Structure formats: structure tokens, C-alpha cells
Amino acid sequence: MLPPGPQAAADPKLDAAYAAPLDFYAAYHVPFFATWALCERAALKAAAGDRAGAATLLEGVAAKAPNRSWLVEAAKRYR
């Protein structure tokens, strides 16, 4: 368990790994994979202290993909 407060990412390559393009066929046929990767990237940003950046990531996808209420709710918690 991490101590409270912002944490520095242990590996600076993590954000780049989560920002890498997703496999189109996997993400298209199973949208869960695209959403999961986005949520992991947002969680990493929030853990590193960039809660606004995390919320922005989630809100951008929530605006394009309606009915994904969990993204909206998570973004609210990061604001």
C-alpha cells in the first residue's frame, strides 16, 4: 500500500507504455481493453500527483463514448 499523497512513478517509462497505440483489432472487438488501458494510465497520473491530467484523460473518452458512466464517476473523483 502506498503512503498518502502524490507518489513519483517508479519507472518513468510507464506513462509512455500506457500511451502506446493499442492493437486496433483487440480494442475494436473488445472495447474493454481500450478502456482498461486508459483507466490504468489515468490511475498512474493520479498516483504521480497529476489528478487533473487523469480527469482530463477520462473525460475525453467519456465524451466520445456515451454510456460509460464509470469513466465520468472516476473523473469526478479526480477533480
N, C-alpha and C positions, 0 to 999 in steps of 0.2 A: 504494500500500500504506500502511495506517495504521501509525503507531508503536505499540509495545506499550503496554498499559494502557488504562484506560477513556477513551473519547472522547465528547465532547459532540456531540449530534446537530447537524448543520449547520443544519437547519431545524426549529424546534420544532413545525411543523405536520405533520411526518412521522408521528409517533405517531397523531395524530388521523386522518390519511389512512388509515393501516393499520387503525384501529379502526372505520372507517366500515362500515356494513352492506354485505354482499356481495349481488350480484344473485342472488336466490333461484334462478331458473331455471338460471343458469350453474353455481352451486355445487351444486345438487341433481343435475343431469345430469352434471356433470364435477367430482367431489369434489376433484380435483387443485387447482382454483382456490382452494377454501376452505383447503386445507392449505398451499398455496403462500403465500397471504396471511398466514396465521398464522405460518409459519416466517420470513417477512420481518419481521414485527412483532417476533418473539422475537429475531431477529438484531439488530434496531435497539436493543432494550432491552439486550441483552448488550453491544453496542458502546458504549452510553452508560454502562455500568458496572452495570446492573441485571440481573446474571446470575440472581439468584433469581427476579425477575419474569419473565424469559424462560423459565426452567424451569417456573414455575407455569402460564404460558400453554400450553406444550406438554403438560404432564401433564394439564391439564383436558380437552383434546381427546382425548388418548390414552386416557383413562379412558372416554370416551363412544364412541370409535370403535376397537374392538379390531382387532388385526392391522396396525396402523400402527407397526411396530417402530421405524421411523426417528425417530418423534417421541419415543419412550421413550429411544432412544440419544442423541439430541440433548439431551434434558432432563438426562440423566446427566452429559453433558459440561459443562453449565452449572452444575451443583451443585458 
